[in-house]
Amino acid sequence: MRVYLNGEFVDISQARVPIDDRGFLFGDAVYEVIHLYGDHLFAWDLHIERLKFGLQALEFPPVDLDALRQAAEVLKQDRDYEEGSLYIQISRGVYPRSHVFPPEGTKPTVVMWIRPVDPVPAELLAEGVRVVTVPDDRWSKVWIKTVGLLPNVLAKEKARRMGAYEAIFVRDGVVTEASSANVFMVRRGVIRTAPETNYILPGITREVTLQIARELDLPVELKPFLPEEMYQADEAFLTGTNIGILPITTVDGHYLGKPGPVTQRLLQAFMAKTKEVSSRLG
């Protein structure tokens, strides 16, 4: 397996980042994960636009994002599997540890690789998953996709220990998002998800799902909701790069029922989109 590191392709066993890299020292880095269906990097433009936004928000020096696409095309040639996950990480670069930015001219560290991804098991799509709610104690700039994910890691581990698939963050009494996904609920046929704020990452699969809902003429409300409203929901689901659309059937022990018709329509339309680009370009 090869890794793209600062403009070169090297075997993963030879890929090295200095200990003074700011991504290692401070988590001073942004990242993107892009799903590969067949030979197509799904929603590439949307992912790169979000990456660009994060770089600008953190005042990173210029990065050649066009080179990433060219490098991704090379990495795709190495694989012998259908579905994969491309990971991009860009740190502020290498400089002896200091809280202030490194001097002008310090080059960002750019690393990228592709690994295989197992499709979501059919039984999870058919039966749904259990989730639990946890306090949202993350920082106030969640809308920037940084590598500082320790609160997410702790939340996901708590969910695992409780026998749940995912942890749903709750801040000031309302649902924000999950540890590695966005959250939707359906009540009386209306799809609801929290609007984008500084406490919510603008998920790419979330955006694609909203687009699909509009195409299907399904009513949508970008409106916060309480955990108690989720308990009474007719349906609920998660969206994310590597899970697509994944039904939720139990929230904090409250059983919602098997995946409902709205979720199933969205899921079928989403899968059709991924198959379309895969067959057309794969």
C-alpha positions as CSV (number, residue, x, y, z in Angstrom):
1,M,0.0,0.0,0.0
2,R,1.3,3.4,-1.0
3,V,0.8,6.7,0.8
4,Y,1.0,10.2,-0.7
5,L,3.2,12.3,1.6
6,N,4.2,15.8,0.7
7,G,4.2,15.3,-3.1
8,E,5.7,11.8,-3.1
9,F,4.3,8.3,-3.2
10,V,6.0,6.0,-0.6
11,D,5.2,2.6,0.8
12,I,3.2,2.8,4.1
13,S,6.1,1.2,5.9
14,Q,8.4,4.1,4.9
15,A,5.9,6.9,5.5
16,R,7.2,9.1,8.3
17,V,6.1,12.4,9.9
18,P,8.6,14.3,12.2
19,I,7.8,14.5,15.9
20,D,7.7,18.3,15.5
21,D,4.7,18.1,13.1
22,R,2.0,20.4,14.5
23,G,-0.7,17.8,13.8
24,F,1.1,15.4,16.2
25,L,1.9,18.1,18.8
26,F,-1.3,20.2,18.8
27,G,-3.9,18.5,16.6
28,D,-3.3,21.5,14.4
29,A,-4.6,19.8,11.3
30,V,-7.7,19.3,9.2
31,Y,-8.9,16.2,7.4
32,E,-11.4,14.7,5.0
33,V,-12.7,11.2,4.4
34,I,-14.1,10.5,0.9
35,H,-15.9,7.3,0.0
36,L,-14.8,5.5,-3.2
37,Y,-17.5,3.6,-5.1
38,G,-16.0,1.7,-7.9
39,D,-13.6,4.2,-9.5
40,H,-15.5,7.3,-8.3
41,L,-14.7,9.5,-5.3
42,F,-18.2,10.3,-4.2
43,A,-19.0,14.0,-3.8
44,W,-15.3,15.0,-4.3
45,D,-16.0,18.6,-5.0
46,L,-18.1,19.1,-1.9
47,H,-15.5,17.4,0.3
48,I,-12.7,19.6,-1.2
49,E,-14.8,22.7,-0.7
50,R,-15.2,21.9,2.9
51,L,-11.5,21.1,3.2
52,K,-10.7,24.5,1.7
53,F,-13.1,26.2,4.1
54,G,-11.3,24.5,7.1
55,L,-7.9,25.6,5.8
56,Q,-9.0,29.1,5.5
57,A,-10.8,29.2,8.9
58,L,-7.5,28.0,10.6
59,E,-5.4,30.4,8.6
60,F,-3.3,27.8,7.0
61,P,-0.8,28.8,4.3
62,P,-1.8,27.9,0.7
63,V,-2.1,24.2,-0.3
64,D,-2.3,22.9,-3.8
65,L,-5.6,21.2,-3.7
66,D,-5.6,20.4,-7.4
67,A,-2.5,18.2,-6.7
68,L,-4.7,16.1,-4.3
69,R,-7.0,15.0,-7.1
70,Q,-4.1,14.0,-9.3
71,A,-2.5,12.1,-6.4
72,A,-5.8,10.4,-5.6
73,E,-6.1,9.1,-9.2
74,V,-2.7,7.5,-8.7
75,L,-3.6,5.9,-5.4
76,K,-6.8,4.5,-6.9
77,Q,-4.6,2.4,-9.3
78,D,-3.1,0.4,-6.3
79,R,-6.4,-1.1,-5.1
80,D,-8.0,-4.4,-5.9
81,Y,-11.3,-3.8,-4.0
82,E,-14.6,-2.1,-5.0
83,E,-15.3,0.2,-2.1
84,G,-12.6,2.2,-0.3
85,S,-12.1,5.2,1.9
86,L,-9.7,8.0,0.9
87,Y,-8.2,9.9,3.9
88,I,-6.6,13.3,3.5
89,Q,-4.9,15.1,6.4
90,I,-3.1,18.5,6.2
91,S,-1.3,19.9,9.2
92,R,0.3,23.4,9.6
93,G,3.7,21.8,9.1
94,V,6.9,21.0,11.0
95,Y,8.4,23.4,13.5
96,P,9.7,23.1,17.1
97,R,6.8,23.1,19.6
98,S,5.4,26.6,20.1
99,H,1.8,27.8,20.6
100,V,2.3,30.6,18.1
101,F,2.1,29.8,14.4
102,P,5.4,28.8,12.8
103,P,7.2,31.4,10.7
104,E,6.0,32.3,7.2
105,G,7.3,29.8,4.6
106,T,6.7,26.8,6.7
107,K,5.1,24.2,4.4
108,P,2.0,22.3,5.5
109,T,2.3,18.5,5.9
110,V,0.0,16.8,3.3
111,V,-0.7,13.1,3.6
112,M,-3.3,10.9,1.9
113,W,-4.1,7.2,1.5
114,I,-6.9,4.8,0.5
115,R,-8.0,1.7,2.4
116,P,-10.8,-0.8,1.7
117,V,-14.2,-0.3,3.3
118,D,-16.6,-3.1,4.1
119,P,-20.2,-2.2,2.9
120,V,-22.6,-1.6,5.8
121,P,-24.0,-5.1,6.7
122,A,-27.4,-5.8,5.2
123,E,-28.8,-6.7,8.6
124,L,-28.0,-3.2,10.0
125,L,-29.8,-1.6,7.1
126,A,-32.8,-3.9,7.6
127,E,-32.9,-3.9,11.4
128,G,-31.4,-0.5,12.2
129,V,-29.0,0.4,15.1
130,R,-29.2,1.4,18.7
131,V,-27.9,4.8,19.8
132,V,-27.5,6.5,23.2
133,T,-27.3,10.2,24.0
134,V,-24.3,11.8,25.7
135,P,-23.4,15.4,26.8
136,D,-21.8,17.4,24.0
137,D,-18.7,18.7,25.7
138,R,-16.7,19.5,22.5
139,W,-15.2,22.9,21.6
140,S,-17.3,25.6,19.9
141,K,-15.8,25.3,16.4
142,V,-17.1,21.8,15.5
143,W,-17.9,23.2,12.0
144,I,-14.2,23.0,11.2
145,K,-13.2,19.4,10.4
146,T,-10.1,19.2,12.6
147,V,-8.3,16.1,13.8
148,G,-9.0,17.1,17.5
149,L,-11.6,14.3,17.9
150,L,-10.9,13.0,21.5
151,P,-14.4,13.9,22.8
152,N,-15.8,12.0,19.8
153,V,-13.6,9.0,20.5
154,L,-14.7,9.0,24.2
155,A,-18.4,9.3,23.2
156,K,-18.1,6.4,20.7
157,E,-16.4,4.2,23.2
158,K,-19.1,4.9,25.8
159,A,-21.7,3.9,23.2
160,R,-19.8,0.7,22.5
161,R,-19.6,-0.2,26.2
162,M,-23.4,0.3,26.5
163,G,-24.0,-2.0,23.6
164,A,-25.0,0.8,21.2
165,Y,-23.7,1.6,17.7
166,E,-23.4,5.3,18.0
167,A,-23.4,8.2,20.5
168,I,-25.7,11.2,20.0
169,F,-24.5,14.5,21.3
170,V,-26.9,16.7,23.3
171,R,-26.0,20.4,24.1
172,D,-28.3,22.7,26.1
173,G,-31.0,20.1,25.9
174,V,-31.1,19.6,22.1
175,V,-29.6,17.1,19.7
176,T,-26.6,18.3,17.7
177,E,-25.0,15.4,15.9
178,A,-23.4,12.0,16.5
179,S,-19.8,11.2,17.3
180,S,-19.1,10.5,13.6
181,A,-22.4,11.2,11.8
182,N,-25.3,13.6,11.4
183,V,-28.7,12.8,12.9
184,F,-32.2,13.0,11.4
185,M,-35.6,12.1,12.7
186,V,-39.0,11.8,11.0
187,R,-42.3,12.7,12.5
188,R,-45.6,12.6,10.6
189,G,-43.7,12.3,7.4
190,V,-41.6,15.4,8.0
191,I,-37.8,15.0,8.0
192,R,-36.0,17.0,10.7
193,T,-32.4,17.7,11.3
194,A,-30.6,20.4,13.2
195,P,-29.5,23.4,11.1
196,E,-25.8,24.0,10.6
197,T,-24.2,26.0,13.4
198,N,-20.7,26.2,14.9
199,Y,-21.6,23.1,16.9
200,I,-22.5,21.0,13.9
201,L,-20.2,19.7,11.1
202,P,-21.7,20.4,7.7
203,G,-21.8,16.7,6.7
204,I,-21.4,15.9,3.0
205,T,-23.7,12.9,3.2
206,R,-26.1,15.1,5.1
207,E,-26.2,17.6,2.3
208,V,-26.6,14.8,-0.3
209,T,-29.5,13.4,1.8
210,L,-31.2,16.8,1.9
211,Q,-30.8,17.1,-1.8
212,I,-32.4,13.6,-2.3
213,A,-35.3,14.6,0.0
214,R,-35.9,17.7,-2.2
215,E,-35.8,15.5,-5.4
216,L,-38.4,13.2,-3.8
217,D,-40.6,16.1,-2.7
218,L,-40.3,15.0,0.9
219,P,-40.9,17.8,3.5
220,V,-37.8,18.8,5.5
221,E,-37.4,21.1,8.5
222,L,-33.9,22.3,9.5
223,K,-34.9,22.6,13.1
224,P,-33.3,21.5,16.4
225,F,-35.1,18.8,18.4
226,L,-34.9,17.3,21.9
227,P,-33.9,13.8,22.8
228,E,-37.5,13.3,24.0
229,E,-38.7,14.1,20.5
230,M,-36.5,11.4,19.1
231,Y,-38.0,9.0,21.6
232,Q,-41.4,9.8,20.0
233,A,-40.2,9.8,16.4
234,D,-41.7,7.6,13.8
235,E,-38.3,7.1,12.2
236,A,-34.7,8.2,12.7
237,F,-31.4,7.7,10.9
238,L,-27.7,8.6,10.7
239,T,-25.8,9.9,7.7
240,G,-22.0,9.7,7.2
241,T,-19.4,9.1,4.5
242,N,-18.7,5.5,5.3
243,I,-22.2,4.5,6.5
244,G,-24.3,6.4,3.9
245,I,-27.8,6.4,5.4
246,L,-28.2,4.1,8.4
247,P,-31.6,3.6,10.2
248,I,-31.9,4.1,14.0
249,T,-34.4,1.9,15.7
250,T,-33.6,2.5,19.4
251,V,-32.7,5.7,21.2
252,D,-31.7,5.4,24.9
253,G,-33.7,2.2,25.1
254,H,-36.8,3.7,23.4
255,Y,-37.8,1.5,20.5
256,L,-38.9,3.4,17.4
257,G,-39.7,0.3,15.3
258,K,-38.0,-1.1,12.2
259,P,-36.8,1.3,9.5
260,G,-39.8,3.2,8.2
261,P,-40.9,4.2,4.7
262,V,-39.2,7.6,4.6
263,T,-35.9,6.3,5.6
264,Q,-36.2,3.4,3.2
265,R,-37.0,5.8,0.3
266,L,-34.0,8.0,1.1
267,L,-31.7,5.0,1.5
268,Q,-32.8,3.4,-1.8
269,A,-32.3,6.8,-3.6
270,F,-28.9,7.2,-2.0
271,M,-27.7,3.8,-3.0
272,A,-28.9,4.4,-6.5
273,K,-26.8,7.5,-6.7
274,T,-23.7,5.6,-5.6
275,K,-24.3,2.7,-8.0
276,E,-24.9,5.2,-10.8
277,V,-21.6,6.9,-10.5
278,S,-19.8,3.6,-9.8
279,S,-21.2,1.9,-12.9
280,R,-20.7,5.0,-15.1
281,L,-17.1,5.7,-14.0
282,G,-15.9,2.4,-12.5
